[in-house]
């Protein structure tokens, strides 16, 4: 997976500062239930954790979503839409 588009980190916009992007790691179990596993500030760390969990041999799906804290909370979009 490649890093998501956009700028992660604090950037100044005039006198206003925008907060960090966060990356949510989601899990879908065998029954289709979706759970937020963990939230990361760094995409590479999030991707590393996703890859580690995906190697677990379980019939579960793991994926990442990008979240800008200024926007409404993210929902776990279908990992197969990508």
VENRA-V93497 format. One record per residue. N is the residue number from 1. RES is the residue in one small letter. PHI is phi in whole degrees, 0 to 359 (999 if undefined). NEAR is the number of other ideal C-beta (glycine too) atoms within 12 Angstrom. Layout:
N;RES;PHI;NEAR, N;RES;PHI;NEAR
//
This chain:
1;x;999;18, 2;x;264;9, 3;x;302;17, 4;x;293;24, 5;x;291;10, 6;x;111;17, 7;x;249;17, 8;x;262;25, 9;x;125;16, 10;x;274;14, 11;x;229;16, 12;x;276;10, 13;x;234;11, 14;x;64;7, 15;x;264;6, 16;x;262;10, 17;x;249;13, 18;x;260;19, 19;x;286;18, 20;x;297;22, 21;x;285;30, 22;x;237;29, 23;x;235;34, 24;x;261;33, 25;x;261;36, 26;x;248;33, 27;x;228;28, 28;x;243;25, 29;x;272;15, 30;x;300;11, 31;x;267;11, 32;x;87;15, 33;x;284;13, 34;x;247;24, 35;x;225;19, 36;x;283;23, 37;x;272;27, 38;x;196;23, 39;x;239;24, 40;x;234;27, 41;x;268;20, 42;x;241;21, 43;x;297;30, 44;x;297;18, 45;x;296;20, 46;x;297;32, 47;x;294;23, 48;x;298;20, 49;x;294;26, 50;x;300;29, 51;x;298;17, 52;x;299;16, 53;x;293;24, 54;x;295;24, 55;x;282;12, 56;x;294;15, 57;x;83;8, 58;x;275;13, 59;x;273;13, 60;x;240;24, 61;x;251;28, 62;x;238;32, 63;x;207;33, 64;x;247;39, 65;x;234;32, 66;x;264;30, 67;x;229;30, 68;x;268;23, 69;x;301;20, 70;x;283;15, 71;x;264;15, 72;x;298;8, 73;x;303;14, 74;x;285;22, 75;x;247;14, 76;x;284;25, 77;x;298;17, 78;x;298;14, 79;x;295;22, 80;x;271;10, 81;x;283;10, 82;x;286;13
//
